Amino acid sequence: MLRRWPRHRAAAAALALVSSVSFLSSCANGGQPGEGECAELLPNVEACRTYSLEKAPETAPKLGSPSQPVTLRTEGHSLVIDTGCNTVSFAGDVDGQNFISSEVAAGLKLCSQEETASESWLTEFFSGTTTWTSETGLITVTKGDIELLFEG
């Protein structure tokens, strides 16, 4: 007997597949900055390169896990955050070292309470204006007095 997925689960699976195919095709050029969807979005942040969260403030909820780390990458004119459960994309504009998000889109997977808290915190943090500084392989993202460090 075949088991049918509820419509919302089938839609979430389809969205995840489309997102994966879209990311792979947008970075099919090997992640070379300045070409197609892998053009540099933020100064000194390598396009289509994945950076993993290395340090977060103690006041933040548990963010990600060893098996599902929080990662970020730029894709076209968007910032993409893998929260450990869903993927959240932020479209916006760049003003110097600032990324100003104007639109947010998120995946639809059901997450644990801990994963939901992590996703909500990260969505709130990256909404609006964040300031980015970069050194070789390291990105510091700041909002107010909160700082996240990513390595890639």
C-alpha positions in Angstrom: 0.0 0.0 0.0 1.4 3.4 -1.0 1.4 6.1 1.6 0.5 9.6 0.3 2.3 12.7 1.6 0.1 15.5 2.9 0.0 18.3 0.4 2.1 20.7 2.6 4.9 18.0 2.9 4.9 17.4 -0.8 5.1 21.1 -1.5 8.0 21.5 1.0 9.8 18.6 -0.7 9.3 20.2 -4.1 10.5 23.6 -2.9 13.6 22.0 -1.4 14.3 20.2 -4.7 13.8 23.4 -6.7 16.0 25.4 -4.3 18.8 22.8 -4.6 18.6 22.7 -8.4 18.6 26.5 -8.5 21.6 26.8 -6.3 23.6 24.2 -8.2 22.7 25.8 -11.6 23.5 29.3 -10.4 26.9 28.2 -9.2 27.6 25.9 -12.1 30.4 28.2 -13.2 32.5 26.9 -10.3 31.8 29.8 -8.0 34.0 32.3 -10.0 33.2 35.8 -8.8 31.9 38.2 -11.5 30.2 35.6 -13.6 26.5 35.2 -13.8 24.7 34.4 -10.5 28.1 34.0 -8.7 28.9 37.7 -9.0 30.1 39.3 -5.8 27.3 40.6 -3.6 29.3 42.0 -0.7 32.8 43.4 -0.8 35.4 40.7 0.0 32.8 37.9 0.5 33.5 35.2 -2.1 30.4 34.5 -4.2 28.7 31.1 -3.9 31.2 30.0 -1.2 29.7 28.4 1.9 30.8 29.8 5.2 30.0 28.0 8.5 29.0 29.6 11.8 32.0 29.5 14.2 31.0 31.9 17.0 27.8 33.3 18.2 26.9 35.3 21.4 26.0 33.4 24.5 22.7 35.1 24.6 21.6 33.4 21.3 19.7 30.1 21.4 21.6 27.0 20.3 22.3 27.7 16.6 22.6 24.6 14.4 24.4 21.3 15.4 27.5 19.4 14.4 25.3 17.4 11.9 23.3 20.4 10.7 25.6 23.5 11.0 24.4 27.0 10.3 25.9 28.2 7.0 25.7 31.2 4.8 26.5 32.0 1.2 25.6 34.7 -1.4 23.7 33.7 -4.4 22.9 36.2 -7.1 21.5 39.2 -5.2 20.5 37.2 -2.2 22.0 36.1 1.1 21.2 32.4 1.8 21.3 31.0 5.4 20.9 27.3 6.1 19.6 27.4 9.7 20.0 23.7 10.5 16.5 22.9 9.5 15.2 25.3 6.8 16.9 27.5 4.3 16.1 31.2 4.6 16.9 33.6 1.7 17.2 37.4 2.1 17.0 39.7 -1.0 18.3 43.2 -0.5 20.7 45.9 -1.3 24.3 46.6 -0.4 25.5 50.0 0.9 29.3 49.9 1.5 29.8 47.1 4.1 26.1 46.9 4.9 23.5 44.4 3.6 20.0 45.8 3.9 17.5 43.0 3.5 14.1 43.8 2.1 12.5 40.4 1.3 12.7 37.2 3.2 11.7 33.7 2.0 12.0 30.5 4.0 11.6 26.7 3.5 8.6 24.9 4.9 10.1 21.9 6.7 8.7 21.1 10.1 11.5 21.7 12.7 12.0 20.8 16.3 11.4 23.4 19.0 15.1 24.1 19.3 15.5 24.3 15.5 12.6 26.7 15.3 14.1 29.0 18.0 17.4 29.0 16.0 15.7 29.8 12.7 13.6 32.6 14.3 16.7 34.1 15.9 18.7 34.0 12.7 15.8 35.4 10.6 15.4 38.3 13.1 19.2 38.9 13.1 19.6 39.0 9.3 16.4 41.1 8.7 17.1 44.8 8.2 20.6 46.1 8.1 23.7 44.0 9.0 27.3 45.1 8.7 29.9 42.8 7.2 33.7 42.7 7.5 35.9 40.1 5.9 39.4 38.8 6.2 40.8 35.8 4.4 38.2 33.0 4.9 36.5 34.8 7.8 33.3 36.9 7.9 32.1 38.9 10.8 28.4 40.0 10.6 27.3 42.6 13.1 23.9 44.0 14.0 23.9 46.4 16.9 26.1 44.9 19.6 25.6 41.3 18.4 28.4 39.7 16.3 28.5 36.4 14.4 31.7 34.9 13.0 31.6 32.7 10.0 34.5 30.7 8.5 34.8 29.3 5.0 
